[in-house]
């Protein structure tokens, strides 16, 4: 029996017609065959669409939002996206040269520091715009590595603001170990901890599914110290 693959979503929101049309052209032209591309004209409409996708368990790979919109800023919108789809890659879209404006640069720094966004994308200004696609391809690669339906060796559960959790994520990434991070203070994280009998545990928790004896596959509290291979 053949299983129908549900395409992952790339969603973009921009309240300006011209730049929105350029986004749509670039996204549909490059990714329309393998992803479901959704374009919205307002943050409220985009959030409603994303909540519907959450209800349908539809995978969302990337959400990008123009930074300066009339209804709400892209940073504010992507902060809400983080709660709806915590594993989705999130990016602010800024015009070329936007880093030269203090308000724009400050918003990007705040977004990255708070975990609301992963990075930013420069608005496409020509077709094809390979600068735009280079950064977006990195987002899609990270999404595929962590979230495609293949078993991963490690699942890490940690509070969003946990320094220990960030240390472990950095360790796993630097050593090239495929893993999935789930905020332990999210609905999904809490349900996993309850199912494993580890509710109300403040320390980061990891689970290995690598081949080996049962001790390697059990759910464990993260060790207090981290050492890297020499």
N, C-alpha and C positions, 0 to 999 in steps of 0.2 A: 504494500500500500504506500502510495506517495504522499508525503506530508507537504502541504503548501506552505512555503516560506512567507512569513509576514515581513514586508520590507520595513526597515527602520526609517524613522522620520527625520528629515532636516527641516526645521521651521525657522523662518525669518520674519521679522516684523519691522516695518518702517512706515511712518505716517506721511512721507513725502513721495508723491507719485513717481517722479523721475528716478530717484535712487532706488525705489522699490522695484520698478520695472527692470533696472539693471541687475539687481540681485536675482530676480526671477529668471532672467535670461541666462545668467551665468550658472545658476543652480540647476535649472532644467536641462541646459545644454550639456553639462558635465556629469550630473548625478541622477537625472530623471529616470534612467533605465534601472538603476539598482536601489534607489531610495524613493520614498514618497516625499516629495517636496511640497511644503505647505507655506504659503505666503499670506501674511495678515497685515492689515493696514492700521491696527491699533493695538496697544498692549492689552486692553481689556478683552478684546476678541481673541488674542493669542492665548491668554491665560485660560479663557473658557474652553478653547480648543484643546489645550494641554490637559486640562482636568478631564475632559471627555476621553482623551487617549489613555489617561491613567485608569479610568474606570474600565476601559476595554483591554487593559494590559498591553497596550500598543507600545513597542519599543521606540524611544526617542533618542536619536544619536546626538544631535547638535541643535541648540537653540541659539540664534543670534538676534540681537536687537540693536537698532540705532540708539546711540547714547542720548541724544537730545530730541525728545518727542514732547508734544504738547500735553498729552494726557498724563503721562508719568515718564520719568527718565528710564532709559534702558537698564540702568543699574538697579533701580527699584523693581522693575519687572523681573529681572533675572534673579534677584533675591527671592522672589516668590516662586520662580521656577525651581530653585534649589530645593524648596520644601515639597513641591509636587513631584519632581523627577530628580532626586538627589544624585543619580549617577550620570545624568545627561551632561555633555560638554556644553559650556555656556560661554558666549563671546559677545562683547560689545563691538558694534560696527561704528567706525569713525572715519571721517574724510581724510584723504591724504594730507599730511601736515598737521593733523589734529593734535599730535603730541606737542606742538609748539604753543598750544593754548593751555594756560595753567589750569583752568577749570576741568578741561578734558583729561589732562595728565593726572590731576589729583583724583578724579573719579575712577580712572583705571587703577591707580595704585590702591585706593580704598577697596575697590572690588576684588582685586587679587589678594590683598592682605586679609580680607574678611572671608574669603572663599566663595563669594557670590559669583565670581567669574573665573574662568580658567586663563583667558588671555583676551586679546582684541583682534579684530580683523579690519583691514583697510577696505573701505568701500570700493567695489569694482568701478573702474573708470574707462575701461576699454574691453573689447572682446577678441580673444579670450584674455582674461586678466590672471596671469600665472602667479603674481604675488599673492592675490587673494586665494587662489587654489592651493598654493604651497602651504599656507597656514591651516586652511580648512582640512587639507589632506592629513595633517598631523592630528587634528582633532578626531577625524574618522578612524585613523589608525589606532589611536589610544582607545577609542570606544570599542572597536572590533576586538582588540586584544583583551579587553576586560569584560566585555558584555556579550559576545556572541555565544551561541548555545553550546559551547564546548566546555568540558569540565576544566576548572582552574585548580592549580595546586594549593593555593592559599586564599582563604576568605578572612579579611581583617575587619573586626568590629571595634570601633573606638569612637568616643565623643568627638564632635566636630572640632572643638577647641582644645583637644588634648595634645600637649606637646609630645607625650609619649607616642600617641597615635601617628603624629606627623613624622616622628623619628623612624617608626617602623615602616611607614609607607615609603619614606626616602630610602631605607635600607633595601626593601624589596625591589624598588625601581632600579637602584644603582647596580644591583646584582642580577638584573634581568629576569627576575622570577615572576611569571604570570600570576596576577592576583586580582582580587576584587575587594574594593573598600566599600563598606556599608556603614554609614553613621549609626552608632549604637543608640543615639538619642532620636533616631527617626522611627517611624511606625514599623518599617520592615526590620530595622535593627532590633527594636524591642521585642518583636514577635519571635525573631530567631533566638534571642537570649532566653526568652520564656520557654521556648520549645526545648532548649538544651539545658534547662534548669540553672541558668546563670543570670537570672534577672537581678537587677539592682547591684550589679557588679560595676564599680567605677573604673576599673583598670581595663585597658585595651585587651581584646580577646582575639585569638586567631584559631583557624581550623585548617588542617592540612588534609588534602585528599590524594596526596601522592602515593604511588604504590609502595607497599612495605608493610611491616607489622602493624597491628592495631594501634600501638602507641603513637605511630606517626599520623594516624587518621583521626585521632580523637580531638575534641575541642579542648583547647588549653588556654590558661591565662598567659599573657605575654610575659616573657622573662624580664626581670628588672634591668638587666644590662644587655646591650647589643654589641656584638663584636662582628667585624667584617672580615672576610677571608683575606689573608695576607697575600 
